[in-house]
Amino acid sequence: MNRREHIDLTQVPGLSPAVVQPMQICLVGAGGGIGQQLAKTLAVRHKVAAVYRRPPAGAPKGVQTVRFDDKPGLAEAVGAAEVVVHAALNTKARGRQFIPANQATTEQLLALVSPERCKLLVYFSSQVVYAALDPNEHPVQAEDADLAGTKRLDAYTRLKLAEEARVIAACHEKGINYLIVRPTMVMGPGMAWSSGIVDAMRVAPIGLKNRTINLIHVADLAEQLLALIERGVANEVVNLGDLDVRSDDYFRHAAGLAQRPILLAPDWLSKLGGRFVPSTLWFLGHDVQVSSDKVKALSGVETGRSLADFFEPPARIVDARSLDDIRDTVRSGKPYHAIGRGYFLWFNDRKQTDQLVMEHYSGVIGLVENALTVKAGTTLRTILDYLVPRGLTFATLPEFVDISAGACFFAEVHGSSAEHISIYDLITSIRYVDETGEEKFSLRDDALWDKLRGEGGIVVTEVTFACRPSRLLANTIEWQKESRLEDYVAGEYRVNFSTTVHWYPRSHELMVYNVNPVDGPEPGDRRPFPPMRGSPHWIQKLLLNLRMRGRQRIVGSSERVLAPWTGVPAKQLLGKFFRDTRRRVRNMEVCVPDTHAADFIAKLRRHLPEMQLMPGQGIGVRFTRDPASDRGFVWVEMTSRDASQMHAMVEMARATCGEQFWLHRGKYVPNGIEVGHLYIPRHVSPK
């Protein structure tokens, strides 16, 4: 593919933001790491329509969100744009479908671009196209190089080469200006070559010597593109890059952040390995330099960054023991996430942001007229220890109560009851620290709280729960035929205070817990004990036979029947097992409205053979309901080493319910799940 001579690199005069006229920009691919930053940067001075496969719950301020599969909406957004930025990449298409799927996206956008309206089409290519060059003939790789090479190239490289040519040809045909941009190695928050490489160094601290790597921070990349657009740069190919560093220094710095000693591969091994690296990583196989002179001249963006500036500082762990600790973290300006007690970290990868640990910000504040106020780090177990001697308890409880009160505001910590969807429904007021570091008080306000749960950016510091007098409950345990599952899903669960089903598909049996209030125990009733619901079928059956000895009912106080697990034996060891085994064990829970549950279960049944469940593996099914709005929910839980089983369940839920499904926030949450799927909105009109 021939390139014409690039323009004179004389500094282009800068434009003051005051004289830049706002433009209508359509950004396609706004959900990726680069796209998210572009949306924020472009929206500061321009009107941005951001196109997502799945729009996030909280888009940047002033950004219009458009779904890619909303054909009328997409056509309107692209057709009305003065600038169209194509930064989308379909990574779900694999194998032979990868190139055709992505080419189809480009063709769809080219067909929608309006020659009368569009002044510029920006296509995001990549530095990988330089893999087509002979590294010996082109040690410095610039935009004017002829890329008509025939070297061994992977699918991603072939895609970018073909798409560059296609976009340029289409723009010539339509009479539209184009701009092809080729980012170098993109660094910054969440980027694989910054935080990702540090994680990799913790596992295998190995690097290469004597290579040149050009780095660009994602924030600077966005500023460079903004400047190119505003300065009217058109019909050009531009590398988006910044700082050249030696690979020795790059890998050594990453290993230092991982606190591991680095092992740099000897030159002979690097040269040997260079013959086998995919073209996407061609710069690691040869010592070549990707020039960033052109973009610096055209954009006028000078970052002044050093190597360390491209990496995020190591995440801190802040032990919140006072309100000042919380305020200081919020006001630090650094990304953070608050975490209490629970099992989220058992099933999910660690986040790279500062961790605000709320575990020790705990304690009972006071009990007033059956309303108990506690600090956010207080566990439900501690709360019950306070309430039970006073004859009080919660109206609904989860099976496992070593969970912090603050987590109950954000996560749907359900208690399998016909009276409440989750523990969240028992909360009557909260105190929280907002984004400015100010502590605020809020009585229950479903509209406001839905917003707080969706947008985040707050730290809950105190929680007030409604309590009720303790009562006796009876848990009737039965083994039933698998076919009975549809009866419960169809609504039979509503006749009980609480119904929980453990479904063993390969054994064609259900273990059913039906819980209801009783006046008192009867002869032959069994006292409460912690069940082993996650056990394989044969173990579960054996344990129940030994424990129940022919009896069917467990009778006891509500907290002992609903929440028999006050703690987990060897909890630290168990958590390490879930986190650190070579094939990580995950636990995920999908929630669907009971109006769609029958279809979801039917779809799940059809797909079970291809999901390849292990012998004895069970699926948990729970039911919750909100009588005020007459909304019921079915929760389907699975534990497995095979994450694809869980991803399949998410896709089944989406196929059945559209976007009206949710995941338990405290368990495994696959990448790409938006926050709107992590809590059930309560601001609805009662029927």
Protein Blocks (a to p, Z undefined) as FASTA:
>chain_A
ZZdddddfbdcddddfklpccdddddehilbmklmmmmmmmmmmmccddddfbdcfbdce
hiacddfklmklmmmmmmmpmbdcdfbdcfkbgcjllmmmmmmmmmmmmmmpcfklmmbd
cddddfklmmmpcfklmmbacfkbcckbcbdcdfklmmmmmmmmmmmmmmmmnopacddd
dddddedehiaklmmmmmmmmmmccddehiacddddfklmmmmmmmmmmnopahiacddd
fbdcdfklmmmmmmmmnopacddddfklmmmmmmmgcfklmmmmpccdddfklmmmmnop
afkpafklmpccdddddddfbfklmmmmmmnopacddddedjklmmpccdfbdcddfklm
gcdfbdcehiacddfklcfklmmmmmmmnopacfbdcfblcbcfklmmmpccdehiakbf
blmlmpgbdcdddfkopacdddddfklmmmmmmngoiacfbdcddddddddddddddddd
fklmmmmmnommmmpmbdcddddfknopacdddddddfbdcehiacdddddfkbcfklmm
mmmmmmnnopabdcddfklmmmmplbcehklmmmmmmmmmmbacddddddddfklmmmmm
mmmmmmmmmnopaehiacdddddddfklopacdddddddfblklmmmmmmmmmmmnomac
cddfklccdehiafklmcccfbdcdZZ
